[in-house]
Amino acid sequence: MQEHEEHPAQNAQPGMQDVQAVQNAQNAQPADETRSIRHEHKVLSFVRRSGRLDARLQRAWDTYSGTYLLPLNAAEGSLDVRDDWRLTREWIHDTWGNDHPLVIEIGTGQGENIVAAAAQHPQINYLALEVYDPGVAHTMLRAGKQHLGNLRIAQINAPELFAKADAATVSEVWTFFPDPWPKMKHHKRRIVQPALAAAIHRALVAGGLWRIATDIEDYALHVHEVMDGRDDFENIGEITVSLPTGHVGKGNADLALDMPHADFAESSRFEGRVLTNFEKKGLDAGRIIHDFTYRSR
């Protein structure tokens, strides 16, 4: 879990009108917005950390990668999708052998959530997107121990995959506890961005859901700024949450207490999300979990 990092206080207290201005600017999307994911300079939402595997995880990789890991990468070591691939209904049928609904989780960590869901719902297909070798290996190990046949893993940058998805191919997308990138100058690295939202909307079936969760208050405001003003998603949250209307960072987070606040709609905790050690640490530290459910219009 990353903490907020310090940035100048003068950038920390825009009023609610500034939030609306951000929403308006972010939702004035060009028609070719999703294509820009591939053709403009890519801003990654993660850091390429060491992916060294211990002996146990290496055995898991050697044992299960042929079953679970999809060969979608453009080249060895690349997180781009190869040019000859698209996420289509035909590919889903060929990969899973059925036409069941597809749920995609962006950033599966060690796979606790998606493996538990796959075990509980064999009538649903699950695709785990994770870039780090240890996380991929842990997910394969968990799935392999249960002999799950409805789960696959892609070691692919999520915006690259959704840029190559056909319309109406995905039932739900999950993004739980993404990297908060607390510095103001790093907010462009946050995975929840207008371009990805447009790509996910295209991939979702009518009425499909994008579920998001974070234990970082500043990221919760960021999600609302990106998503609540869009006309292609509906925020179907049923509870009201008060949030500061300005951004803060490490070293000045206490300023949020004296900022103007506004009410936002959020969701009750998603019952399909297991309580991972990561989430438990956030709760033990006194952080509030923010759940969001956005439905495709």
C-alpha positions, 0 to 999 in steps of 0.5 A: 500500500502506497501512502500519499506523497507531498505536493504544494498546498496551493494545489490542494484546495479547489472548490466544487466548481473545479471538480465540475470543471475537471469532469466536463473536461474529462468527458469532452472525449474525442471520437477516436479516444480509445484508439489513442491508447495504442497510438499515443505515448503510453503512460503506464499505471505500474512500475516494472518491478523485479519479478523474481520467483522463488522455487515454489512459484517457479514450480507453479509457473512450470506446472500451470502456465500451459493451462492458464497463461494465454499467449497474447504478448507481442513479444517475450517480455512485452506487455503489449498485445500481439497485432493479430489478436482481438477479444471477440466472441469467437475467441472467447468460445475457442478459449473457454469452450463455451459462450458463458459471460466473461468477467475481467479483473484488472490487476489481480494481485495474487489472485485471491478474488478472481480465483474465489469467484471462479471456484464459486461461479463455474458458469462464468468465465474469468480473465485475470490481467496481472503484469507481475510474475509473482502475482501471475504465479500465485494465481496459477497456483491457487487455480491449479490446486482447485483444477479450475477450468473457467479461469485464464490469465493474461500478462498484458497491460490492461488498456492494450487489451481493451483497445483490442476488444470487440463491442459487447464482449465483456459482462463485468470489469473489476478494478480493486485497490489500484495503485493510488499514485498519490503525487499530483504529477503522477495522477495521469498514471492512475488506471482509472482514466477517461480513455480506459473508461471509453474502451471498457464501455465499448467492450461491456455488454449493455448494462454491464458493470465496472466495479472499482474499490479503493481505500484511498480517499483521494483516489475515491475523489479521482474516480468520481471526477473521471466517471460521474459526469460521463453519459455512457456510464451510470453510477448506481451507488445506493449510499451517500459518502461525503468527500473533500472536493480537493486533492491532498498528498503525503504530508498534507493529508490532514488539510482535507478535514478543513476543505469544502466537502460534497456528497457522492454516491457510492456502493455497499461493499461488493459481496463477491470481493473476498477480504484479502490481506491487502484490504485487511491492512487498510482497514486495520490502518483505519482507512475507509473502503470506497466501492463504486459500481458503474453500469454501462448505458 
